[in-house]
């Protein structure tokens, strides 16, 4: 998903162009996985808060929206 395709010339004077796929940075992938896991944990926490205390917790919701914003920011800022 985050892999880039880069055009590379085959030689000095060659006009042949070869396309190479560059894998994403490992830190980026681990960060996205951690953010998705944190998002799932916060959603479960908000559902439990609603089920047991029957009230809405705005702090948990604010954390959920900030993590969603961070994940969307990573997806939007990736150049293809």
C-alpha positions as CSV (number, residue, x, y, z in Angstrom):
1,X,0.0,0.0,0.0
2,X,2.8,2.4,0.8
3,X,5.2,1.0,-1.8
4,X,6.5,3.4,-4.4
5,X,7.3,2.7,-8.0
6,X,10.3,4.5,-9.3
7,X,11.6,4.9,-12.9
8,X,15.3,4.0,-13.3
9,X,17.3,4.1,-16.5
10,X,19.1,0.8,-17.3
11,X,22.4,2.4,-18.3
12,X,24.3,5.6,-19.0
13,X,23.3,6.0,-22.6
14,X,20.4,3.6,-22.6
15,X,16.9,5.0,-23.1
16,X,15.3,2.0,-21.6
17,X,13.4,2.7,-18.4
18,X,13.0,0.1,-15.8
19,X,10.4,0.5,-13.0
20,X,11.5,-0.6,-9.5
21,X,9.2,-1.0,-6.5
22,X,10.6,0.5,-3.4
23,X,9.1,-1.0,-0.2
24,X,7.9,1.4,2.6
25,X,9.9,2.3,5.6
26,X,9.6,-0.3,8.4
27,X,9.0,2.4,11.0
28,X,6.1,3.8,9.0
29,X,4.4,0.4,8.9
30,X,5.0,-0.3,12.6
31,X,3.6,3.2,13.5
32,X,0.5,2.6,11.5
33,X,-0.1,-0.8,13.0
34,X,0.4,0.7,16.5
35,X,-2.0,3.5,15.7
36,X,-4.7,1.1,14.5
37,X,-4.2,-1.1,17.6
38,X,-4.6,2.0,19.8
39,X,-7.7,3.1,17.9
40,X,-9.3,-0.3,18.4
41,X,-8.4,-0.2,22.1
42,X,-9.9,3.2,22.5
43,X,-13.1,2.2,20.7
44,X,-13.5,-0.8,22.9
45,X,-12.9,1.4,26.0
46,X,-15.6,3.9,24.8
47,X,-18.1,1.1,24.2
48,X,-17.4,-0.3,27.7
49,X,-17.8,3.1,29.2
50,X,-21.1,3.5,27.5
51,X,-22.3,0.0,28.5
52,X,-21.3,0.1,32.1
53,X,-21.5,3.8,33.1
54,X,-24.1,4.8,30.5
55,X,-22.4,8.1,29.9
56,X,-20.3,9.5,27.0
57,X,-16.7,10.2,27.7
58,X,-15.5,13.1,25.6
59,X,-11.8,12.6,26.4
60,X,-11.8,9.1,24.9
61,X,-13.6,10.4,21.9
62,X,-11.1,13.2,21.5
63,X,-8.3,10.7,21.6
64,X,-10.1,8.6,19.0
65,X,-10.5,11.5,16.6
66,X,-6.9,12.6,17.0
67,X,-5.6,9.1,16.2
68,X,-8.0,8.9,13.2
69,X,-6.6,12.3,12.1
70,X,-3.0,11.0,12.4
71,X,-3.7,7.9,10.4
72,X,-5.5,9.9,7.7
73,X,-2.6,12.4,7.6
74,X,-0.1,9.6,6.9
75,X,-2.3,8.2,4.1
76,X,-2.8,11.6,2.5
77,X,0.8,12.8,2.8
78,X,2.2,9.7,1.0
79,X,3.4,10.6,-2.4
80,X,2.8,8.0,-5.2
